[in-house]
Amino acid sequence: MKESTLAIRTKASSNQIPGHSSPIHLTSSFQFENSEEMRALFAEEQQGNVYSRYSNPSVEEFLLKLTALEKGQAGWATASGMAAVFSTFAALLEQGDHVISSNALFGSTHKLLNEVFTKWGISSDFLLAGEMTSIEDHITDQTKIVYIETPSNPGLELIDIAAVAEICKARNILLVVDNCFATPILQKPLELGADIVIHSATKYIDGQGRTLGGAIISSQEIIDKVQAFSRHSGPALSPFNAWVLSKSLETLDVRLERHCNNALSIAKWLEQNEQVKFVRYPHLPSHPQYDLAIKQMKKGGGIICFELQGGKEAGLRFMDELKLFSITANLGDTRSIVTHPSSSTHSKLSEEVRLEMGITDGLIRLSIGLEAVEDLQEDLNRSLKAIKKPRFVNAV
């Protein structure tokens, strides 16, 4: 079946009332028919639901859909995207292990690898995105995971998943890909050779800024290890949030079509403005990795980053002048969003690290929503004109 059909028609097993829309299973535990069923379920001799921290039909349906879209074997759902990142590393790494990661990461992921896991004796090397296809010199006998975001947050740098996967498979190293920006509609890392895909379902998968969630998709063998850790450490996705996310997956395909078309139009339009120093968008021909983007991603996604002439002061004033774009730290919403990464999502990183990631003080990130593109352009144009004028005019 096509992706849009899979996302709509995949359902978990129903209860006695065959509703056309799947119900929410808001329960913490499940009742057993008798003591023997209880024993068999706890002994894992029989499949079924015991406790919603372990499994729940609403969570199961969400995972069935996302696993089908990512072409994986199995999945595990978590309470947030960062819970998915943490659970993957914590379940699969041991003291003394080594991680190679691109330095272009979400700020919290960078903190986990650089500060949290170091306390447990797990080390990491951070490489520029352009160095990720030649990582052999950094691989040691202790290297267990290579971790990448592509496109990266917020600089939209791309990494050749297939090329990195080939290196990893030759050395028996797991390749983990954060697929949050692209979603399985635009990019399928597992088909390109990755071992594990991670999602912040809070973003495009939800798509309306309503809820938090995360997911890990991989082989059954790897998910069994993640499950063994997560069932006892407890980063479980709530049944209600799973139900919301499952419903959201049904419209992901059509939403991404509008996000991408709007974003490409606005990226082209911004590139013509004399106040804009540069624009980064994967399917814009001026993107340094345009050829890779065309090969690896079905469309360019809904995120644009750019820098204005005038740096930080111009960028912040530009944000304040906008009327239609929301100033918030989320992305992937139906509503368009503007963010200043160096003072928000990546503010806890040192200036040196931010500059290595291409996050200058004047960098602006736009998450393009589903509004009419003409209205978005009008809002951006009005703001660009406003910042040309002095902020204060002396009336004397």
Secondary structure by P-SEA (a helix, b strand, c coil): ccaaaaacccccccccccccccccccccccccccaaaaaaaaacccccccccccccaaaaaaaaaaaaaaccccccccccaaaaaaaaaaacccccbbbbbcccccaaaaaaaacccccccbbbbbbcccccccccccccccccbbbbbccccccccccaaaaaaaaaaaabbbbbbbcccccccccccccccccbbbbccccccccccccccccccccaaaaaaaaaaaaaacccccaaaaaaaaaaaaaaaaaaaaaaaaaaaaaaaaaaccccccccccccccccaaaaaaaccccccccccccccccaaaaaaaaaacccccccccccccbbbbbbccccccccccaaaaaaacccccbbbbbcccccaaaaaaaaaaaaaaaccccccccc
